[in-house]
Amino acid sequence: MNANNKILLLKLSRRTIETYLKERRKLKVTKDEFPDEEFWQDRGTFVTLTESGSLRGCIGSIYPVRPLILDVIENSINAAFKDPRFYPVDESELPYIEIEISILSPPEKIYFKDTEDLFEKVKPFKHGVIIRKGFYQATFLPQVWEELPNHEDFFTHLCLKAGLNGDCFRYKNLEVEVYTVLAFSEKEMGLR
């Protein structure tokens, strides 16, 4: 994705949050406004909001269920107003919020015979990881490796996030998928 399209998506995300905050409506976009076909391909995205370096909201779609541009709009609203870990963003916070968008590759299932094999196949700082066991599921974006740089800690926290025991990565019947992301932020793109 070129720099101009990254900037357009970041500006769209901020405009979406501002519009929803002030008018309680979802922003509508057209192909005339965003003619590049890249915007209209189904892609999974995450929108992450930080305030003074601390997480303020993060919601996303792991799987590609709608066009990229519509997914960014949906996840911008959800990250700002519907992340159950935080109060909804208010107008006084907007100047201090930084937006990061992560565009996900389609997830790929990992087959592994034991923990050592799993750790060998999952690449720190490259792979986002989805774990699933029955109705329990969680994901960490690749950016989480910055806080949890070793496999043991990363998977322990991911298991706990899913509502499973911290050692769930040792289960034989745990499903694991990996994906990569293209991540870019307002700061990185010179918008903040």
C-alpha positions, 0 to 999 in steps of 0.5 A: 500500500502506498503512503498516500493510501495509508494517509487517506485511511488514517484521516478517514479513521479520525473523521469517522470517530469525530463524526460518530462522536458529534453526530452519532452516525456512521460515516458513508463513503463512495467509490468516487471518494476512494477510487483505488480498488485496494480500498474495496477488497475484503480485508481484516483490520484492527484499529488501535487507539493510544493516548500518551502511549497507553492503549485507549481502545483496540478492536478489529476483524481477524477475517476479511468480511467486508471491504477494507475501507468499510472495515476501517470505518466499523473498527474505528467506531468500535475501538473508540466507543465500544471496546469493553475495557474502556469508557467511550472516547470523549471530545476532550481526548481527541487531540491526544489520541493517536490512531494506528491501523493494522491490515491483516493477511488472511490467517493460516493454520499452523500444524504442530506436534508439540510446544517446541514445534509450535514455538519454532513455527511462530515467528516473534515480531512477524506473526500475529497469532489466533488461538482457539479451543472450543468456544474460546478464542483470542488473538494478539497482533504482531505488535504485542511481541514488543511487550511479550518478546518470548514465546512462553510469555506471549502464549501464556498471556494469549491463553489467559486472554482467551479465558483458558489456562495459561498453559493452554499452548501445551494442549494437543487440540489447540487450534493455532493460526498466524497472520502478518500485518501492515501497520501504520500510524498517524505519527509514523505518517507525519499526521501527529 
